[in-house]
Amino acid sequence: MHESTGVPENHTAQMGSQQVTLPVVPVSDDLSIALMMVIDQPVSVIETAGRELAAHFRAVEPDIVVAPATLGIPVAIEVTRALGLDDYVILQKTRKVHLGDALEAPVHAITSTAGASLLLDRARLDDVAGRRVLFVDDVISTGSSSGAALCLLEEAGADVVGVGALLAEGDGWPEALADYTDRLFALGRIPLFPR
């Protein structure tokens, strides 16, 4: 426990069948979060979480998995593998040379210091248009990033059959994703830590 703020140094969260211990870090002068960085977790932890997320959504028979870069990539890979699929689509956050005419949606995440955009490569439009899409991410917090991604997918003609996350953070995301509550599932919950 940090004596000056009363905020714990770590938080242990239940994520499906597993427990993960996450560092609690400040994101502003008055708020700290339990920071889930999938790239800092063992491969076996993300593989198990991906398998459990896939098991939840198997009945909706997704054709393809979509996730945002960068931390959604390991989740997309493991969920895709567990569903027996062989392709996934990543929504980019950095405009590369091949994304000059990409579909774009602005986004602001709780862990980002500035606004950004999600970009869908037009070369991948046929992979989502008219197809049953499962959108996955590591953490859903305010719901703004996921909401932007889902708008982008719908603009591309996707049939979004599920929205999955390893963890849901705080209480703001249900309102932001109200149109998807019947298709939304997270393996666990983590609180916000007011300072």
Secondary structure, DSSP 8 states (H G I E B T S, - for coil): --TTT---SEEEEEETTEEEEEEEEEEETTEEEE---GGGS-HHHHHHHHHHHHHHHGGG--SEEEEETTTHHHHHHHHHHHHT---EEEEBSS--GGGTT-EEEEE--TT-SS-EEEEE-GGGHHHHTTSEEEEEEEEESSSHHHHHHHHHHHHTT-EEEEEEEEEEESSSHHHHTGGGGGGEEES-EE-EEE-
